[in-house]
Amino acid sequence: MQSPVFLDHLPDFEKIGGDKPARYRWQRNQSLLQLLLDSETIWTKRCACPACGEQSTNCKSFSKALLDFQRCTKCNSIFAQRVPTQEKLDQLRIEFIEDGPPEKDREFEFISLLNWVSITEARIERSLDHVVDIRFSSQMAGWKETTERLSHNRTWDFIDLSPDTCDFTDLSAALSQSSPKAVLLPVELDRVANPEMLLNAIKKSCPKQTVLFIASSCADGLEYEILGADSPSFVPLDRLTVFSISGLQSLCNKVGLSVLECSTPGRLDAVILDTHFKSEENSNIPFWSGFFKDADNNRLRDLQILLQRSLKSGILRFVAET
Amino acid sequence: MKLRTAIIGYGKMGKIRHKAMESHGGFDVVVACDTAIDPSATVPMVTRPSDVYDFAPDVVVCSVPNIFIPDLVCTALSHGKHVFCEKPPGRNSSDVQKMITAERAAGGSVLKFGFNHRVHDAIEEAQKLLSAGTMGDLYFMRGVYGKAGGPDYAKNWRNDPEQSGGGILIDQGIHMLDLFQMFAGNFCDIQSFVQRKFWTEVPVEDNAFALMKTPQGVVASLHSSATQWQHTFRLELYLRNGFISVDGILSASGSYGAEVLNIAINRLDSSGNPSPNPELQEIRFTQDLSWNKEVAEFYDAVVHGKPIKCGTSQQALDVMQLVEAIYQADPEWSQTLRTSATEVTG
């Protein structure tokens, strides 16, 4: 299994620390609050870690935006103790996307995904000329257009976000019809009620040797390790399961997927921690406050690269095969 | 099927090959030969190469100084043995021609040369990217391969042109040239500077610079150095859609660092032009599997009749001709070589 490092410009903290991301977090947390107050919402309690299956009684608990979470003592994944139905989650996301301003300036992220597919295709020496995108095009305006403009050697099918059943009946049907060589899953795994169900649905609906490109938040990331629930990227409705590397590896094994590659290409840990430790209230934390006090962009970049090389940044990517 | 194996030249390389063959499991090393009996050897040893044939080997591994290579390889082939031979393949292209003639005369015997850099993981990954067409047409290549001389540099047989055929270029730079030819084919236009700067009492070059072009217009620049005080391997391939580089190479000494493959595909701006500094994908390799892969390919060729892809006699000839062309392309150096040859022949 290979572990690539993705080196790129360090983003500005405004990307996650500015007004727009803050507004996004408030709105998502408002949706969560409404969900919690709605007596008709059906919640499913998670008795075991959705990644490795460890009993949740052994896990450490904490709370974020009134939703209880646990960190698995076995695999380090973080997960909500209870989740609404998949249909409800999907409805909320659709409403949110429809009401909110379209995402802009994601070209670098899109190109990174396209290059990831191209380089993997060469590495495995197998044509991935037909790819199915799962719901990313609904989340990210401009993604479809980018594939049309820049992905010339493959055809794409886009499965839009729509309210689905807990076992992803509609998604399975669409995948079966499409018969892809590869499946792109950049924003789903941490947002769905049952990640195992989703991976199972994909595995059962795709031909053998279909290559899955999975991205998700990463609980092993320094951002989550240090800030935990205080991390600005920890938006509960978007992070119902924050996988660790070993957690996602366990889940892939359980579902019967072979993992070909894993990486943590996150680029925000250093800038998030920099802002956190430079604030007045956190200016006396041993080691870290001093480390970040005089940190310039070069130091932050060096730290971020070290985190990536150590598989300790806040985003993970897996390439797996059915 | 186990192949009875004789190793001629049981120094560092011979022992590396022995270990790789043991690890493969398809070889039974029945005898080793060197100038002196190694008391720690785990196999029977002899001191005369001709004695290895008393052990009825199927294959002969030739890990000896360059001067002895052609005769030992030709003899082994004439005995109907399959031969695995270290690089460089002798001292010059005439040596390789001799071995090719013997190979043809031997009929079905396999002859493979140990250009192991071709099968290093990072290099294989780079080759896959080229083959898949992901990166587009190859424009140019840069290669730096260098070390800080070596222990007993002046006394080492590698730096005695009578025994080795040349200096750092034929010893180490040849690997980079072999990779250039693997990626781009043969070169037709060659310019060079060959120098002796630090070890001036030694009659071989300690630096060679070459600028070469293929008939298709792919340009390559090489710097092979024995005064690269920080051990360095760096290969860069620039292509239409981006670039690939390999930094470091896993070696027996470990002094060239981990093997790091960097891949970048250009990001195009709205007008379709590449923006600078694209995202770089870096992959580290920490385990040198090249010895095992070479041995496995050799086994498959001997036992299953599969063709040799890396280290054929034609590749050996091509790269030796390129080495010679680089020596010849520097008028001062080629004059030095001619003078030396005249002095030797009287």
Interface residues (C-beta under 8 A of the other chain):
Chain A: Q2 S3 P4 V5 F6 L7 D8 H9 E107 F108 I111 S112 N115 W116 S118 I119 E121 A122 R123 E125 L150 R309
Chain B: E125 K128 L129 S131 A132 T134 I263 I265 R267 L268 N277 E279 L280 Q281 E282 I283 R284
